[in-house]
Amino acid sequence: GDVDYSIPAEFNQKLFHKRGVLAAARDGDEVNPEQASSGCQFYIVQGKVFTDSLLGVVAKRITRMKAYNKVVRNKDNKPLFDKLNAFMKQENMDSVKITRAKIDQLTDAELPNVPPYKFSDEQRKAYTTVGGTPHLDGSYTAFGEVIEGMDVVDKIAAVPRDHSDRPLTDVRMKITIIK
């Protein structure tokens, strides 16, 4: 479920998506250009270990996503995204592809106006040793970290899931916040 409110996004390069981090879920940029966080849903990062060269590829992807978000936030482009959402609801995939191609062109045009994303030394060290999901940095709010018990997180992640990626049987948790 969800609640009827969201929380403004907060991005801090010191709070990033290394393994064990808690972060807020959110709706996608097309319907949530401000990248506001869910008022109640979160995830715990598992991820994988990256090489330095792969982090370079991810940094380019993050930069492109920032350009894409600028396109989404531009009010002049709202009719284009309204069309995209309508075509998606209609499952008109040919029109979806054409509309996405137009959005890609706008994103390409915006790319020179976006500074290249750079990982800090701390991020690079974490992503090349313990791992994580670096492509989410700067787009999803990170707000906490599992201090111990990642083995439990891994067990939860391994339970059988349905086509929507939800566990077949709910996994209940009790969480203690340590300050």
Secondary structure by P-SEA (a helix, b strand, c coil): ccccccccbbbbcccccccbbbbbbbccccccccbbbbccbbbbbbbbbbcaaaaaaaaaaaaaaaaaaaaaacccaaaaaaaaaaaaaacaaaaaaaaaaaaaaaaaaacccccbbbbcaaaaaaaacccccccccccccccccccccaaaaaaaaaccccccccccbbbbbbbbbcc
